[in-house]
């Protein structure tokens, strides 16, 4: 029997080869910016989560240049694998600093084509990024089996420093409640075509 995967919702992950070199200065830069830059996301439900969405664009910040370029290259590779031949246009970049009890509600970035999340500072036990299936809930769905992707109705990405995840911007996602005392810092990107 041949099974055709229709209307797939791919997620890619890749690790930055030089994360240990860029980590410390970027973490300090984010913390410094937090002390001088107001939080963004004024229409977000989660008001305690510090972020620079629509307030401070890291795409224009030289301190992020190397990371920005690397993420753009990975996003371009991902969109090529999706069969998109148009050039990616960076639309915005920002960072999020999670403290204990912070979370992010379900949302998407469907005004763009590709979105990316880079785990700058985290531990695998920190809050996970949760992706929800685009298929409607159905009581007749089969029971979840980790080794059978056709039974998956959600997907969790564990935060690992240096990991980049890429996905179509229309994909619904959220972040669980961060329960650790340490900071969890992510860098996010959107790309249009």
N, C-alpha and C positions, 0 to 999 in steps of 0.2 A: 504494500500500500504506500502511495506517495501522499505525504501531507504537505500542503502549501501554506506557508506562513503568510497570511494576509494581514494587512494593516498593522504591521508590527510597531512596537514602541521601544526602539533600541536605546540602551544606555551604554555608554563607553566609559572605561576608566583607564587611566594611564598615570604613571608616577614620574614626577619631576626628577631628572637624574642628579640635579645639584641642589636639592631642597636644603640640605644641611648648610650650604653656603649662603642661601638667600633668606633663610628662616629668621635668624636673630635680628638683622637690621630691619626687616619688614614688620616683624612683630612690634619692635620698639617704635617704628614710624606710625603704625596704626594706633598704638597707645598714646603717642604724642598728639596725633591728629584728633583723637577723642577729646583731649583736654582743651582743644581750641576750635573745634568744629561742632556745630549743633547736630543732633541726630536727625536722620531723614525718615522716610517711610511714614509720613504724616497720616496716610490713610490706612495704615496697617492696624490690625486689631491688637497685636502685641506691642504695647507702647514702651515697655521697659527695655526691649532689645535695642542696643545701640547699633546704628547702621548709618552709612553715608549715601543711601539711595536717593538720587535726585538732589543731593546737597553738595557732594564732593565726588567728582569723577576721577577715579584712579587712572583712567586711560590718558589723562593729561598730566600725570604726576611722574616725573623722571625716576623717582625711587622705585616705582613699580615697572619700569620699562622692560627689564629683562623678563620678568614674569609675564607681563602683558604680551610680549612677542611670542614667548613659548606657548602660552594658552591659545593665542590666535592660530599658531601653526597646528596645534592639536585639533582645534575646532575646524580648521580648513580640511584636515585629513578626515575628520568625522563626517563633515557634510559631503565630501567626495565619496565616501563609502556609502552614504545614503542616496547617491545618484544625483545630487544637486550640482549643476555645473556653473551656476552663477557665483560671483565673487562675494565672500562674506564682508559685511560692513559692520565694524564695531559700533555698537550704539550706546552702551554704557557699561561702566564697571564700578563696583563699590565693595565695601567690606562690612562684615557683621562681627560684633564682639558680644558673645554670649557669656553672661554671668549666671550664677546659680538661679534656677527657676525660670530662666528665659526660654522661650520657644518661638516658633513661627507657624502661623496658621496655614492651612492649605491655600495654595495660590498657583498661578501659572504666569508666564511671560508671553502670552500668545500674540503680542504685538511684534515679536521678533521671531527668528527661525531656530537658532541654536542658543542654548543657555549652558553655562558652565559653573561649577562650584569647585573651588580649590581649598583644601584643608590646610591652612597655614599653621595653626596651632591647635592640637587636639590629641586625645588619646582614644584608642579603640572603644573604651568603655563610655565615652562621652555620648551626648545625644546624637542619634542617627538621623539621616535624611531619609524620609519616607516618601516613596512614589506610589501613587494610586493608579490602578488600571483604568484605562479609558472605556472599558466595557462596563455596561450597567450591572449592578448587583443582581444575582439570580439565585433563588433558593435551590435550583437544580444543578448548580456548579459542583464539580467533583471535589472531594476532599483534597486539601493541600498536600502535595508531595514535593519535597525539596528537590528531588532529582527529575521532576517532570514540569518543565516550564509552562505547559498548557494548563496546569492547575494553579498557577500563580495569579493572585488578584492584587497583590501589593509587593513592593520590593523595598528593602532597607539597605541603605549604603552606610557602612560603618565608617566613621571618620578616622582616617589614617593620615598623619602628616605627610605632605608631599603628594597626596592623591588628588587627581583632577577627575571629576565626573562630568560627562557631556550628555546632553539630551535635547530632544526637540522642545522648544520653548512652550509649546501648548500642553506639556505634560504636567498634571497636577502633582504638587509635592509640598511637603511641610517638614518641620524639624521638631522632633520630640522635645519634651521638657528637659533642659540641661540640669542634671542633678549634682554635678561635680562642683567643687569649690574653685578649681582652676578655670582660667579663661578658655573658651573655645572660639577661635577666630577663623572665619572663612572669607574668601575673596570670591565675588560673584561677577559674572559677565553675561551680557546679552549681545547677540549678533543678528543683524538683519541681512537681507539679500537684495 
